[in-house]
Amino acid sequence: MELHGYFRSSASYRVRIGLNLKGLQYDYKPVNLLKGEQRESEYRKLQPQGLVPVLVDGNAVLTQSLAILEWLDEKHPEPALLPGDRLGRAKVRALAYNVACDIQPLQNLRILKYLQSDLGVSDEQKLGWIRKWIHEGFSALEQQLDPAPFAAGDTPGLFECCLIPQIYNAERFGMDIADYPAIHRIMTACNEIAAFVDARPEKQPDSTL
């Protein structure tokens, strides 16, 4: 398998965690978003949107992080990223989508560039924008998370694959995760698991941190 991604991309980070949780080996193919490598013609053949990540497994070329994670869960069912019951799967998906669809896209690099280059937003206004949407999303998550160690009980899965990269972003922009006790509890538990630690941006071959 090949994973085309960028060390600080939240979506790439999610897939790295999922691959690690399942103990799957892969070759890492860096795509430098700051240099615009995602817009080059060869990469566009893999991902016409010019986004990361892309997972290549034999003849299968997979895009969109959540689709990749669910595909991995179907092909390599143990350990599972989703609960065994339908209601449990729906709940975990809803939590994951809160992060992947409603929080993270509003801090995507291309969105932030547009805010500043096209709309003339200042650095201070940009930071306020980022923190506002993370806070709103995290506040909603706080009301939905059970007191169990993870969203689906005793083991991490799809939601944690999404949450931990978003926590990384929140801390990067100066937010205190202690303000969100349930999220902080999950973060602390994940920080004890090698699959999450090894997926961190600073541990990737293309890291500039």
SVG drawing of the C-alpha trace seen along z (x, -y; Angstrom):
<svg xmlns="http://www.w3.org/2000/svg" viewBox="-29 -43 41 52">
<polyline fill="none" stroke="black" stroke-width="0.4" points="0.0,0.0 1.0,-3.6 -0.3,-6.6 0.0,-9.9 -0.3,-12.6 1.1,-15.7 2.5,-15.5 0.2,-18.3 -2.9,-17.4 -5.7,-16.4 -7.2,-14.0 -3.8,-12.3 -3.3,-12.1 -6.6,-10.3 -5.7,-7.6 -2.2,-7.2 -3.9,-6.5 -6.3,-4.0 -3.5,-2.1 -1.5,-2.0 -4.4,-0.8 -4.8,2.1 -1.1,2.8 -0.9,2.3 2.4,1.5 2.5,-1.2 4.9,-3.3 4.6,-7.0 4.6,-9.3 4.8,-13.0 2.7,-15.6 3.9,-19.1 0.8,-21.2 2.7,-24.4 4.6,-23.9 1.5,-23.1 2.4,-19.5 -1.2,-18.5 -2.0,-20.5 0.5,-18.9 -0.8,-16.8 0.6,-13.5 -1.0,-13.8 -4.3,-15.0 -4.4,-11.6 -4.7,-10.0 -6.9,-12.7 -8.7,-15.0 -9.6,-17.3 -6.0,-17.9 -6.5,-16.9 -4.8,-14.5 -4.8,-11.7 -4.8,-9.1 -4.4,-5.4 -3.2,-3.1 -3.6,0.7 -2.9,2.7 -5.3,1.5 -7.5,-0.3 -7.0,-4.1 -9.0,-5.5 -9.7,-9.1 -11.4,-10.9 -10.2,-10.0 -13.4,-8.6 -14.1,-6.5 -10.6,-5.1 -11.0,-4.3 -14.3,-2.5 -12.8,-0.6 -9.9,0.5 -12.4,1.6 -14.2,3.8 -11.0,5.3 -9.2,5.7 -12.0,6.1 -9.8,6.6 -9.4,4.6 -12.6,2.9 -12.9,-0.9 -16.7,-0.8 -19.0,1.0 -20.7,4.3 -24.3,3.0 -26.0,0.6 -27.0,-2.0 -23.4,-2.0 -22.0,-2.5 -24.5,-5.4 -23.5,-7.1 -19.7,-6.8 -20.2,-8.0 -22.2,-11.0 -19.4,-12.0 -16.7,-11.5 -18.7,-13.5 -19.0,-16.3 -15.2,-16.7 -14.5,-15.7 -17.4,-17.5 -18.4,-20.4 -15.2,-21.5 -12.1,-20.7 -13.1,-21.9 -13.4,-25.4 -9.7,-25.4 -8.6,-23.8 -5.5,-25.4 -7.3,-26.4 -10.1,-28.0 -7.7,-30.0 -5.7,-31.1 -9.0,-32.3 -10.0,-34.2 -6.7,-36.1 -5.8,-36.5 -9.2,-37.1 -11.2,-38.5 -8.5,-40.4 -9.0,-38.9 -6.2,-39.8 -4.2,-37.2 -6.1,-38.1 -9.5,-37.7 -8.3,-34.4 -7.4,-33.1 -10.7,-34.1 -12.5,-32.3 -10.5,-29.1 -11.1,-29.2 -14.8,-30.0 -15.6,-26.9 -13.5,-24.6 -15.1,-25.8 -18.6,-25.4 -17.8,-21.8 -16.1,-20.8 -18.8,-22.2 -21.4,-20.1 -19.2,-17.0 -18.9,-17.5 -22.6,-17.0 -22.6,-13.8 -19.7,-11.8 -20.3,-9.1 -18.0,-8.7 -16.4,-5.6 -12.7,-5.8 -13.5,-6.1 -16.6,-6.9 -17.4,-3.2 -16.3,-1.9 -13.0,-0.5 -11.2,-0.7 -10.5,-3.7 -11.9,-3.7 -13.2,-5.9 -14.1,-8.9 -10.7,-9.0 -9.0,-8.8 -10.8,-12.1 -10.7,-13.7 -7.0,-13.5 -5.9,-15.4 -8.5,-18.1 -7.1,-18.4 -3.6,-18.8 -5.0,-21.7 -6.8,-23.3 -3.6,-23.2 -1.7,-24.6 -4.0,-27.6 -3.7,-28.2 -6.8,-26.5 -6.7,-24.7 -8.2,-21.2 -8.7,-21.2 -11.7,-23.4 -13.4,-20.3 -13.2,-17.5 -14.6,-14.6 -12.4,-15.4 -9.4,-15.9 -10.1,-12.4 -10.1,-10.8 -7.0,-12.7 -5.1,-11.5 -6.1,-7.9 -5.0,-8.1 -1.7,-9.6 -0.8,-6.3 -1.3,-4.3 1.5,-3.8 -0.7,-3.9 -1.6,-7.5 1.8,-8.6 3.5,-7.3 1.0,-9.0 1.8,-12.5 2.9,-15.1 6.3,-15.6 7.1,-11.9 6.5,-11.9 9.3,-11.8 8.2,-15.1 7.8,-16.9 9.4,-20.4 8.7,-20.6"/>
</svg>
